[in-house]
């Protein structure tokens, strides 16, 4: 699954299980049709400032229809609004 692969790439092994559990519990509480961006944590910035690679200092998960569909890195300088993340609501974990 895409989200699991992204978690494996972006989250330290010792933190991954707790984060997956928390996201799964949050997804189960969402409305069936709802899309939610979850601001998970701050991470050390890695990667180039620009380019094709995902980079950033904030870990964001996206839940759609009660499933965690992706996990991405996003720079703090980018907006974390519903429109910018293409979701119904934004929350913190």
Secondary structure, DSSP 8 states (H G I E B T S, - for coil): -HHHHHHHHHS-HHHHHHHHHHHHHHHHHS-TT-EEEEEEEEEEEES-SSSSS--EEEEEEEEETTEEEEEEEE-TTS--SHHHHTSSEEEE-
